[in-house]
C-alpha cells in the first residue's frame, strides 16, 4: 500500500468519526474483506458503497456551463439567473424523488435542498451514447470546491449493468475531482432509465482547473464478485466559468482556539455554499498528544433548542491543514454552531508500536488491548491486529490503523504490501453483535530483521470533552 493510498484510507476513517449511527463492526470488517481483491482505489469505492456512506472535500456555490457531447453548444446560463427562472414548476421532480428515498446513512440534504432552493441549472443536449447505453446530464450546480450533477443512465439493452467507475477529468484525462467524492448513487443500472446524482469535490484549487472538464462514467456487467466486462464508456464535457465560481459562497472568519484535554485546535475559516459547508482547522504542533481526529463533530443549524444536524460527510487534509466537510441546507440561513464531543488521541510517545512478527509478540504498545496474529499463505503473510475487548457501544470512530511504512531492527524502511486476499471470514457467535476493531497489514514473504517498528495513525482511544463554537449567527 502506498503512502497516498494510506492517506486516503486515513481520511476515509477520519470522516467516519462524525457518524452518530451505530454500525455493526462485523459488517464493517466483512465490507473490508470483500474489497480486498480489488485495486486500492476501487476497494475504497466498494467499501463506501457497501456501507452506503458518502465521503470528500468541497466549498461553496456558483454555476457551470455545459456542452452537449455531439452537436451544437448549449447556451450558457447566467450564474445570476433568479431561481424562479432556473427552476420552474415541477423542475427536477424525478430527482427530488431520488434524493428523498436515498438510504438514511447517505446524507441527501445538500442535493435535495439545492433543488428546492432553485440552485440547480437545467441543461439540455448533454448526452453521450454507446452500445445501447445513454448518459444524460440534466442539471448542474457548482462552486469553488465542487459540483452537483443530476444525471440519468438509460439502459436500452437486456443486460443488467452497474457503474464501475465515475470521475471528472481535465487535460490529458487527469482526474480533477477528489478520489473520495463519489456517492455512487446509480451503481445499479437495470433496463430502462436510472436517475442519480453526485456531489463531487475538486481535487485542488478551483483556479487551477482547466476551462473544460469531462464527466466520465464506465459501465460494466452486474456481478457481485468483480467488476465484470466493460459494457460502455460514456463522457459528457462541461465548460467552467471560473470567474463565476470565484464569486460564490459565504466565508465566515472564525479564528478561535478550542482546548480539549489540554490540546489546542485552531478553527480557521468556514465556507458555506451549494455543495456543502467546509470548516478548516489545525492541531497545534506543540500539543503533547497526537490527535487522530475530532470525536463526533456536528454542525447544528437552528436556535433556542430546535436544531437540525447537518451531517459530516468527509474530513480531508489540505495543504498541511485539515478540513471538515458537512452537508448544507441551502433553503435556510439560520444560525450554525460546531459541536465537538472530544478527540481521538494518544500521547505522542505512545504512537510507536514494536512487534516481533515472527514470534507474534507485541513488545511495545499504548496499552494492553492489542492482540497480534499472522495469517500466512503461499503469497506471504498478513499481520492482523485486534483491539480487545470491543467497546460496549462501538461506533465507526473506533478505528485501528497503522502506517504502511515500518522499519526493521536494522533501521531499514519498508512499505507494506497489499493485504492477503484469502484472509478467512471471522466466525462470531449469534449473541455477539460486535467484533473488535481490526487492522490488516500485508507483510509479504520477505524475512525481516526483528522486531519491526510501526507508527499508529488511528486508535480507539476517545477523550470525551464537549465543546461548542458559533459558526454563523
N, C-alpha and C positions, 0 to 999 in steps of 0.2 A: 504494500500500500504506500503510495507516495505521500509526501508532506501535504500536497494540495488536497488529495483525497481525504487525508486525516482531518484537515481543517474543515472540509465540507461536512464530514460526519460530526465533528465537534460543534460546528454551527448548528447542525440539524438538532443534536441532542440538547443544546442550549435553548433552542427555540421551543422545545417541548417543555422546558421548565415552567412556562407560563400556563400550561394546561391545568385546569382545575378538575377536570373529569377523570375519575379513576379508570385505569385500563389494566386488564389482566396482564401480568408480566409473562405468563405462559404464551399469550397471543403475541406479545412483543417479540419474544425470542423466536417463536415459530416464524414470525414475519422476517426476522433477520436471517434465519437459516434458509428460508425459502428463496431468498435473493442471492445466496452465496455463489450460485453457479453462473451468475451474470456478471458482465464487466462492471466495474465500480460505479461508473456514472449511471448505468441502468439500474444497478442494485439499489442505489439511493432512491431513484424514482419509484421503483417497485415497492420499496419499503414504505414510502409515503402513501402509495396507492392503497396498500393493504390496510394501513392504519386510518385511511381516509382523513389525513391531516395535511393541510397545505402549509408550506413554509417559504421566506425570501426577504430582499431589501428594496425599498421604494422611496418616493417622496412627492407628491402633490399634483395640481390639476391644470391641464391645457389640452388642446385637441390636435389630432393628427390628420393629415390629408392622405388619401389613398388612391392608388391607380388600379384599374382592372388588369387582370392577368393578360387578357387579349382584347384588343380593341381600343376605343377612344378613352382618353383620360377622363376620370371622374372630376367633375367641377369641385374644387376645394370649398369646404365650409368655413366660414369665419369663426374664429375662436370666441368672438364676442356675440355670436348669434344668440338671441334670447331663447331661454328654454322652451317657450311655447312654440317657437319656430322650428326648433330641433326635434322636439318630441311631440307629435300630435296625439290625438286621442287614439288609444289602442296601440301606440307605437311600442314595439318590442314585447307585446303581450306574451309571446311564446317563451321569451327569456325570463320574464317575470315568474312564470310557472317553474322553469328550470331552477332559478335561484331560490324560489320558495320551497321546493321539495328536496333541496340538497341535504345530504346527511348532516345531523346536528354537529358532528365532530369537525366538519369543514365550515368555516365561517363564511357566510354569504352576504353579510351586511354591506360590505363595500360595493359589491356589484348591484345588489338589489336597490340600495339607496341611490346609487348613481343613475339607475334607470328611472326611479321615482322622481328624482330631482331634475330630470331632463338634461343630464350632463353627457349622455351618450349620443354621438353623432351617427345618423343613418348614412350608410354608403350603399351604392348600387354598382353593379358591374364588376365587383371584386371577386372574381370566380376563377378557379382552376379545375381542370378535368383530366382524368387519366384512368384508363382501364375500368370504366363504369362507375368511378367514384368522383364526386364533385365536392370541392371545398368552396364555401361562400362566406365571406366576411360581411356581416350585416350591420355592425355598429362598432364604434371605437371611441375611446376617451383616453387621453394621455397627458402626462405631466412631466416634471423634471426627472423623475426617478422611475417611471413605469408606464404601463399601458394596460387598459382593459380592452379585451377583444371579445365581441359576441360573434359566434360563427356557427355554421351548420355543416354537417357532413352527410351527403346523400349517397346511399349505397344502392346502386341500380343492379347489383349482381345478386345471386342467390347465396353468396358465401358470407358468413358472419366474419366481421373484421374487428380490429381494435387499433387504437392509437398506440404505436410503439415508440414514437419519437415526436417531440414538439419543441420548437425553438424559434427565436428571431435571429436572423443572420444579417451581417453587413458586408462590407467589401471583402471579396475572397472567401465568402461563406464563413467568415469568422463570427462566432456567436456574440450577440450584443446583449442578451438577457442573462440575468443571474441564473446559475445552474439549478438552484432550488426554487425557481419562480413558478413552476407549473403546477396547477391543481389537477391536471389530467381528468377533466370533467367528462370528456367524451371518449373515454378509453374503450367502451364497448360500442361498436358500430354495427348493429344488425341491419337487415334490409330495410329500406325506407330512409327517412330523414331523422338524424340525431342532432340536437342542438346542445351547444356547450358554451362555456366562457372561460377565459383565462385572465388572471391578473399577473402579468409578467413584469419583473423589475429589470431595469438596466443594469448591466454588469459593471458599468463605470459611470463617470460623469456624463450627463446628457450632452454637454457641449462637445464631447469627443465623438458623438455618434455621427455616422455618415448621413447625408441628406436623404438617402433612401435605404430602407431595410426590407427584409423579406420574412413573412410569416410562413414557416415550413412545417408540414406535418407528414409523417411517414406512417402508412397503414400496413398492418401485417395480418396474417392469419390469426384467428382467435384460438389460442392454445394456452392451457393452464401452465404447462411445464416450461415453455420457452416462447420466444417472440414469433416463431414460425417464419414462413417466406414473406418477403415484402410484396404487397399487392399494388401499392400506389405510392408515389411521392408527389405531394401537392404543395405549390408555393404561390403566395399572393404578395406582390410588392406593396410597400407602404412608404409614402413620402412624408418626411418630418418637417415641420415648421419650427425650428429651434428657437426662433425669436418669440414665438407664442409660448413655447414650453418655459422659457425663462421668466415669463410674466405671471406664471400661475402659482397658486398656493398661498399659504399664510405661514409666516415664521414667527414663533414665539420665543423670545430670548429668556432663558431660564437662569443659567449661570449660578447655580446653587449647589451646595455640597450636602449629601446625605451621609450620616455616620452610623454604621451598623457594627456592633461588636468592636468598636474602636477602629474600624476600617472605613476609609473615605471613598465615596463615589461621587464624582463630579458630573452633574447633569448640565448639559450644554443647551443646544438649540432643539426646538421641536418644530417639525414641518408638517402641516396639515394640508391635504388635498384629496382629489378624487380617488386616487389609488391607495390611499392609506394615511396613517399618522406615523411619523418617523421621529424617534427620540434618540439623540446622540448622548453618550455618556462615556466616562473613562474612569478606570480604577487608579487610585493614587499609587505611583510606583514605590512610595515609602511605606505602604501598608505592610504589616508583618504577616499577613495571611495571603495565600494565593486564592483569589476569588474565581471560581469557575463560572458562576452565573448568579443573577438575582433569583430569589426564591418567589415564585408566583407573582411576578409583576402584573398589575392590572391597570388598565386605563378606564376610569369610570366617568361616564357622562351624565350630568344631571346636577341636582342640588336638593337640599332640605330632606335628605334621607331617601330620595327617589332617584336611583342610579341605574344606568344600563352599562354592562360590562362590554367594552369593545375588545374583542379577543386579540391576544398576542399571536401573531402569525409567524414571525421569524425573529431571530437575533443574528446579527452579522458583524464582522469586523471590517471597518472601513478606514484605511489609512492610519492604522495604529489605534484607532478609537473603536468604540462599539456602538451598535445601533439596535434599538428595539423597533420592530415594525408591527403596528397594531392595525386592526380594521378601522375604517372610518365610516361614519354615518353622515352622508352629505346632505341629508334633509334638515339637519339642525345645527345651530351654533351655540349649543348650551355649554355651560362651564365643564371643564375637564380637570381631572386630578389623577396623578400617578400614585398608586398604592403598591408598596412592596412588602412582602411577608418576611424578608430576611435575605440571606445569601447562602450559597453552597460554597464552602471554602475549607481549606486546610492550612495549618501553619506552613510557611514556605519550605522549611527544612523537613517537612513531613511528606512532601510530594515525591521523594525518592523511594523507589521500590526495588529491592535487591532480591533476586531469586536464583537458586541453583536449579535450573530446569531439568538437569539430568537426575538429580536426587528428588526432584519435585518438592523442594523445601524453600519456604519463604524465610529469608534471613532478616529483612527489614521491611516494615510496612507501617502505615499510620496507626493501626490498631490490630486487634486480634480477630477481626471479622472476615479477613480474606482467606480463601481456600484455593489452592492451585492444583491443577491436574494436566496431564498431557493426553492427547488423542493422536495416535500415530497410524499412518498407512504407508503404502509404498511411495506415496507422493511426498512424504515428510511428516512433520509433527505440527500440531496446533496446540498452543497453550490456552487453557480455559481457566479464567479467574471467576470466582463466585464470591459474592458478599453475603455472609451468613451472620445471623438469621435474617430473613427478609423482613422489612419493616411491616408492622401490623397493618398500616394503611398505606400501602405502597402506591406511589404515583410515578408518572413518567419522568419526573425530575430526578428520581433516584437512579441516575445513570452512572455506570462504572466505565471509565475509559483510561487508556494509557497511550502514550505517544508511539507512533510506528517506528521511531528510531530508538535504538538501545545500544549499549556498549558492553563488551565482554570484559573479562578480568584484566586484559592487557591494554584496555583503553581503546580498542578498535571499535569504530562506529558501524553499525549495520542498520539496514532498513528491512522491516518485517515483510515477509512475502504475503501473498493473498491467503485468505482462510482456506483450510482444508474443507472442501465442499461435502465431504462424506461424514461430517460430524453427525452422530445419530440423534434422533429426536429424544428429548428428555421425557421420561415417564413419571408423571406425578399422580398421587392418589386422588380419588374423586373429591375428597374432603378439602384438599389443598388448592385454594384458588390462585395462589401466587407462588412464584418461584423467585429465588434471589436474583438481584441484578447480576448479569453475566457479561463478560467481555472475552472475545476470542482474538488471538493474535497468532498468525501463521509464522512459524519459525523455519519451515522448510526442512531439508535433510542435512544441513551443514552441522558439523561438530563445532561447538563454541567453547572457548576457554571460560570456565565457570568461576564465580557466579556472573549473572547478567544484571545490568542496572537499567531500569526503566524509569520514565517520568510519568507520574499520574496527571492526567489532564481533565479528569472528571471523577467525582467521588460523592457517594450518597451521604453527605455529612451536612445536613441543614443547620444553620444557625438562625433561629427564629426571633427576629425583632422587627416589628411592623413600623413602617414609615409612610407618610403621605406628603405629597408635594403638589400644589396647584400648578396646572399647565395652562389653562385658559379660564379667565374669569367671566 
